[in-house]
Amino acid sequence: MTSITSSLPAINGSARHLLRYLSDIFEGIREGLDAQQTYKTLDQLSDSELSRRGLSREDLPTLAVEARLAA
């Protein structure tokens, strides 16, 4: 009986670093998009709705970033 084995070539160090670098870039893009969505959601609230939540419109950029960091 003959068996055939195949294996992918091992990823060398520089390729691994490149993949990690690209992964970090895409993670940053995702985080930015999440912050943008949070901002847009809060920005749709009226000033009175924001006030009821103890927020002001000036708080929105900071809250969008902090919400992403807390996740």
N, C-alpha and C positions, 0 to 999 in steps of 0.2 A: 504494500500500500504506500502510495506517495502522498505526502502532505505538502501543501503550499502555505507558506506563511508570508504575510506581508506586514510591513510596519511603516508607519509614517516616519520620515526622518526626524530626528530629535531637533527641537527648536534650540538654536544656539543662543547665547546670552544677548547678543545685540538684537536679534529678532524678538526675543522675549521683552526686552526693554522697549522696543518700538510698539509692540502690542499693548504693553502697559500704558505707554504714553498716549496712544490713540484711545484706549479705554478711558483714561483720565479726561481727555478732551471731550468725549461723548458724555461722560458723567457730568462734567461742568455745563455742557449745553442743556442736559436734562434738568439740572438744578436751576439754571436760569429760566427755562421754560416754566418750571413749577412756580418759581417766584413771580413770574409774569402773570400766571393764571391766578395766583393768590391776590396780586395787586388788582387785576381786572375785576375779580369778584368783589373785593372791598370797595373799589372805585364806583361800582354800580349802586352802592347804597347811598341814600340821601344823607345830607349833613345831619338831619335830626336822627336818622337811624344810627349813624356813626356815633353821635353824641350819646344816645341811649346805651351804647356799648362802651362808653368812656373813651372814645377815640375821636381824633380830629383828622381831617384830610391830610394834614402835614405828617401824620404818623404812618401813613400807608406804605411808603417805600421801605421804611425800617421794619414794619410789621411783616411785609412780604418776605424780606430776607430772613428775619428771625424765625418766621414760621417754617421756612425751609431748613434752618439750622436745628430747630427743635424736632423735626421729623426723623 
